[in-house]
Amino acid sequence: MYTPTSSMPVAEQRPDAAWRVAGATFLLLFALLLCLYLDTAASMAQIWWRSETFAHGLIVPPIFLWLVWRKRGALAAHVPRPSALGLVGLTLSFAAWTVADMAGVQVVRQLAFVAAIPSLVVAVLGWRIAWVIAYPLAFLFLGVPMGENLMLPLMNYTADFTVASLQLLGFPVYREGTFFELPSGSWSVIEACSGLRYLIASLTVGALYAYLSYRSIWRRAAFIVASVAVPVVANGFRALMIVLLAHYSDMKLATGVDHIIYGWVFFGIIMLLLFWVGSFWQESEAPDAPPAAGAGSLRTLSLPRLLVTALLASGLFGLPLMYARHLAQQPLPEPPAMALPATLEGGWQRDGRVTLTDWRPTFQNPDRQSTLQYRRGDEVVVVHLAWYGRQRQDAELINSRNFMIEQEHEVWSNVGEQVVDMAQHPVRETRLRSSALRLLIHDWFVVGRVPTVSTVRAKLLFARSQLLEGEDSGYAVVLWTPQQGEDPAARARLQAFANGLDAPLRQAMQP
């Protein structure tokens, strides 16, 4: 007797019991991870939403889900097998999260949270399944808002490239930091012109294109490298073409909103050319292997092992939060008096009020801060102190929202920054200018008794102090004085003042 059969694949006729159990366990653990570390996940989402530089992060999770969905056939060919390697990965991820939380390094907290996701995949589903979706899992890291430390080098590169090209073309150019002047007008390379947005967008799109277009690891890596190098070089040409376009149009074109539109159109053309060139080496995608025979049997999945893995993973989720809560409940240490003497060594006398300028450095929610002005004859130096008794969210010494000047300020412009080796320790030197005044600024951090200008070193010092001493207080010192052009006397003035300030400052910052 003839019995009709269905043409549906076996995997669709009989649901895979092993995948049902392990998949449900993974989803429950992931939901628990997301709930427990919602603050870390939300901190990324908030940056995606408010920052034009990192707005690409909004599309990273849906693209990840789509990439995983495309591999569903290959995933069905493997049976979930919990792995202890994933638990090791979770341990390392949450250890990094804990250290970052103690040091107040938000980006490392976010990286550790994202790293916990592939570790959870390995722990619950196994390394073979993680390997099938290794590229999509790695793609998740592109959603972490990082790279702002590249802003200043990219700005300097753009200014260097533009000025050098203009001089090569025979234009007379006067440059001061990231500002330069032509006979036709003045220009400045601000943060929006650094090319960081183009670079991050290009890297994200390029990584996706490389995965979809190539199977060879080397071709993928080469295209990703090109996705980084091409926008950096192209941004220099973009800036140069904007200046030339404005110059030859008597400053009528490329000076307003068309400046921004032109930049994105130029970037779009560059990316299309990059994809077009990359298409010549495109490789067809290999078909997914069919599911293995018997892959749907529940007997291939060790339920006791899965249960133990789930319990251990849940415990690893909770330990860092318990320790973080313990640290958060500690009271603030006694604040320092911050009472600097009226007279400092070298003949500096304190003024009754600060009259040099209304400019102030921006620090988010310091536990105590003070601004004082000193004079020595006609010389003026202002000192600003910002003290944080404990590093915590939105109240930490090292924070991207602590800065000398905000982007595109109405009055002040950042002419340039550099690290300068002074007699006692290095300082970060910043030059600001307005239509009426120029300022030379020296600033540094002090963690414990250690001065530093490195944000990374400061974070590590905070973590060490918290682990060894149970406290993580620190403060910033900012000195500024007027400067005329490139006058070196301003730097010498700040150095002389810092020499007289050293001993009284250490005493004033003691609790």
N, C-alpha and C positions, 0 to 999 in steps of 0.2 A: 504494500500500500504506500502511495506517495504522500509524504508529509512535508508541507511547505516550510521553508526555513526563512528566517529574517536575514536581511543583508546588513543589519547593524553590527558594529564591532562588538566583540565579547565584553570589552570593558564597559560598554554602555548598557549591555543587557544585564550584567550582574555587577552592581556597584562594588568597588574595592573596599572590603571591610577594614583592611589594615589602614588605608588612607582615611577612611571615615573616623576611626578612633584616633589615630595620630594627628590628623588634620584638625579635628575638634580640640584636642589637647593643645596643639600649637596656638590655635586662635584664642582659646581661653587664657593661655599664658601671655600671649601678646596683648590681649585686652587688659590683663592685670598690669603688665609692664607699662602700658600707655597711661593707665589710671594713676599708678604710683608716681610716675615721672611726668605727669601732665605739665608741671611747671617748666620742665626742660623742653618738652615738645612745643609747648605754647610759646616759649621764648623764641624759638626758630620761626614759628608761624607769624608772630608779631613783626619780626624783622622782615620776613617775606612781604608782608602786607604794607609796611610803612616805607620800606627802602626800595628805591628804583634800582639800585645796584644789585640787590638780591631778590628781586621780584620773580626771577626764574624759579626759585624754590617752590612756588605755588604749583608748578606743573611736574615737579620731580616725583611726588608720590603717585599721581595717576599714571605717569609714564612707566614707573616701576611696576605697577599692577598690570598694565598692558603687556609689558615685556615678559612677565611671569606667565600671563595667560597664553601667550604665544608658545610657551614651552610646555604646555599642559600634556601634550603627547609624550614628550621625552620624560616628564616627571612620572607619568603613569607606568613607565617601563621599570621603575625602581620601587622597591618596597621600603617604607620608612623604617629605619633602624636607629634608635637613640644612640648617641655617641658621647662618651666622656670628654672628648675634645671640645665639644660645645660648652660643657660646664667650665672647662679651663678658660675658654674664651669669655664666658660670662664673668668669671672671677676677675680676670684681667680688666674687663670693661668697667666693672663696678669699682674696682680698686682705683682706676684712672678717674672715674666720676667722683669718688670720695676725695682724692687728692685735689682735683680741680675745684670741688666745692669748698674745701678748706682754704684754698688759695684764691677763690673767687674768680676763676677763669671760665667764663661762660662758654667760650667756643670749645674748650676741652670737655666740658660737661656735655655739650651737644654732640661732639664727636663720639664720646663714650656711649651715649644713649643710642646713637645710630649703630655703633659697633656691636651693641648688645643684640641687635636684630639678626644679623647673620649668625652670631653665636647661638642664638636661640634656635635658629633653623637647624644648625648642626646638632645641637643638643637633643632636639625632639625628633627631627626627621632624618638626620644622618648626614655625613659629609658627602656621600654620593649625590644626594638630592641637592645639597648646597652647591656642589660643583656644577650641576646643570644650570643653575640660575646664578652663578658666581658673578657674571657681568652685571645683571640687574641689581644684585645686592651691592656691588661696588658703586653702581650708579647712584645709589641712595646718598652716598657721602657728598655728592655734588649739591645736595640740598642744605648742607651745613653752611651758614653764612660766615665765610672766612675769606681772607685775602686783603683786608683793609690796610695791612702793613705794606702792601705793594703800591699803595696810592702815591706816596711821596716819590719813590724811585721812578714810577711811570710818569709823574708830572715832570720830574727833572729830565727824563729821557725825551719827552715830547718837546720841552723847551730847548734842550740841546739840539735835537734834530731840526727843529724849525729855524732856530737862529743860525745854525751852521749852513743850512740849505739857502737861507736868504742871503747870507754873506757870500756863499758860493755863486749865487746869481747876481751879485754885485750891489745888493741893497745895503745902505748904511744902517746898522742896527746898534742901539744902545740897550744893554741888558742889565737887569738887577734881579738876581734870583730867578723866579719864574715870570717876571715882568720884562717886557722888551718894547722898545719904541722904534717906529719907522717915521719917516717924514710925513706919511699920510695918516698916522694915528698910533694909539697905544694899545698893547695887547697884554694879556696875562693868561697863563695856563692854570686854571682853577681845577678843583677836584673833579668836576663834571667833565673836564677835557682830558683827564689822565688816561682815558681808554680802559679803565678797569671794568666798566659796565660791558664794553665790547668784548673784553677778554673773557669775562665770566660767561657771558651769553654764548660766545663762540666755543668755549670749552664744553659747555653743556650740550649744545646742538651737535658739535663735532663728535663728542663721545657717543651720542645716540646714533649718528650717521655711520660712524665706524663700526658699531655693533651690528647694524642692520645691513651694511654693505660688504663687510669682509668676514672671512672665517679665520684667516691667518692672524696670529697674535702680533706678528711683526707689522703687518699692514695696518692693523688697528692702532698699534702704538705709534706708527709713523704718522697716521692721519691726526691722531690726538695731539702729537707734538706740533704738527702744522697748524692745528686749530688754536694753539697757544702763540706760536711765533708770528703767524700771518697778521692777526689783529693788532699786535704790538707794533710791528713795522708799519702796517697800514695806517695806524692812528697818527704816526708822524707825518705821513703824506696828507692825511685828512686835514691836520692842523695847518700844514703849509699851504694847501689849496684854499682853505678858508681865508687865510691872510692875503694871499695873492688875489683872490676873488674880490675881497673888500678893497684892497689897494687899487686895483684897476677899475673899480666901479665908483671911485671917490667915496668909499665907506657907505655906499647905499645898499650893498648886498652882503649877506652872510654876517650881519652884525646884530640881528635881532632873533626872532623865533625861527627865521629861515636858517640860522646858524645850526640850531638843533635838528631841524628837519633834514638839512643837507648831510649832517653827520650820520644820521640813521640810514638815509638813502645810500650813502657811500658805503656804510657797513654792510647793508643788505647786498649791494653789488659785489663786494669783496667775498661775502660768504657764498653767493651763487657761483662765483668763479672758482672758489675752493672746492665746492661740491662737484662742479663740472669737471675739474681736473681730476678729482678723486674718483670719478665714475669710470675713468679709463682702466682702473685696476679693480673694478668691482668683481666680487665673487658670488656665485649663486649659493643660496643657503642649503646646507645639507638637510635631507629629510629626517624627521624624528624617528627613532627606533620604535618598533611596535612594542606594546607591553609584554613583559616576560610571561611565559606560561605559569599559571598558578599564582600570579602576583596578587590576586585578590584574596588569597587565603589569609584568614586572621592568624593562623598558626605561625606565619612567618614573622609576626610582630610579637615581641616579648612584652606582655602587659605588665609584669612586675618591674621590668627595667624601665618601661615608660613611666610608671607610677613613681618610682624612685627619682627618675630624672625630673619629673614635674615638681615633686616636693623639694628637691635640692634647688632647682631654679627659683621656686617661689621664695625659699629662704635667702638666696643670693639677692633677690630683688629687694627684700626688706632691710637687710643689714645696713647698707649705706644710708638709708633714710633714717633709721634709728640713731645712727651715729651723728648724722647731720642735725637731727632734732636735739640731741644732747648738747651739741656745740651751740645751737641757736639759743638754748635756754640759759647759757652762761651770761652773767651780767657784764655790762661794759666796764672796762678798767677805769680807775680814777683818771679823769682828764688832766692833762698838764696845765700849768699856770699860763704858759705862753706869754710870760711877762718879760719882754726884752728890755734891757736897761736904756736909760735916756741917752747915755753916751757910749759909743763903741770905740774900740781901739782904732787909731788912725785919724781921729778928729771928727768923727761923724756924730752929729747931734740930731736927736729926734724932733721932728716937727709936731705941732699940736694936731694937725689935720692933714689929710692927703689932698694935695692941690694940683699935682702934676697932670693927671688925666682921670677921667671917669672909667677908663677901661679896667676890667678885672678878668683874671683867668676864671674859667668855669669849672667848678667841682660839684658833683652831684651829692647833696645831702651829707656834707662832712659833719662829724660830731662836734667839732669846734674849729673856727677859723678866725684869722686876724690879719689886718692890713695896717702897716705902719710906714711912715715916710721919714727919711733921714736926709740931712743936708751937711755939706762940707764946703763952705763958701758958696760958690755958684753951682756946685755939683749936687745933683739930686738922685737918690736911689730909693725905690719903694720895695718893701719886702712883704710878701703874702705867705701865710702859713695855713695849711689845711690838714687837720688831724682826723684820722679815723680810728676809733677805739677797737672796732671789730669789723672785719670784712664780711659784708652781706649783700644780698641783692639790692641794687640801686643805691648802695651806700658803701662804696669800696674805692680804695685809692687808685687802683688800676682799672679804668673803665673807659670805653670808647666815647662816652659822653662827658669825659673830663678833657678839656682842651684849652688851648690858648685863645683860639678864635674860631667861631663857627663858620661853616662854608657860606660863601657869598654874603658876608656881613655888610650891612649898609654903610658903615663908616670905615672899618679897618680891613686891610688886606694883608695876607701872609706873604711876605716877600721871599722867605726861604727858611729852612731849618737844617741844622747840622749838629753833630756831637763834637764838642771841643774839649781837649785835654787841658785842664787847668791845674794849678799847683797842688791842690788838695785832692781833687777827684774830677772825673769828667762831668760835664754839664751839657744839657741840651740847649743849644742857642737858637733862638727864634727872632726874626726881624719882622716887625709890623710897621705899616705905614698908613696914614690917613692924609687928608688934604692939608691938615694943619700940623701934624707931628709924626715923628718916627721914633719907634721904641726898639731897644735891644733888650732881649729877655734871656735870662739864664734860669733854668729850673732843674730840679732833681728830686728823687724820692729818698726817703730814709726809712728802712725797715729794721727795727731793733736799733742798732747803732751803725748800720751799714748803709752808706750812701750809694746810689746807683741811678743810672739813667735808663737801664734796660728793664723794660716791662716784664720780660720773661724771667730775668734774674729776681726781680722784685716778687713775682708770683711764687717762685721757688723758695725764696726766703720766708714768705708768709706761711707756706706749707710746712717748712721745717720748724718755724717758730711755733706753729699750732701743734705739731706732733710732739716736740720736745718740751715746750714750755706752757702749752695750753692757752696761748694768747697770740693775737696777730695784729697788733696795733702798728700804725705807721703814719707818716705824714709827708706832705709835699712842701718844698721850698721854692718860691718863685721870686726872682729879683728882676726889676726892670729900671731902665734909665733912658733918657732921651739920647738920640744919636743923629748926627748930621751926615747923611750920605754913608760912605764907607769909613767914617772916622774911627780909627783904632782906639782912640782915647776912651770910648764908651766901654769897650771890653776891659781895658785896664782898670777903669773905675769900678766895674762890677767885681773884678778880681780883688781889688783892694778892700772893697766893702765886705766880700765874702770872708777874707782873711780875718777881719775884725769881728765878724759875726759868729765865727766857728764855735768858740768856747761858750759865749753867752747863749747861743742857740741850743747847744746840748743841755745846758742847765735849765733853760726855759721849757724844754720839752720833756723834762722829767716829771712824773706824776707827783 
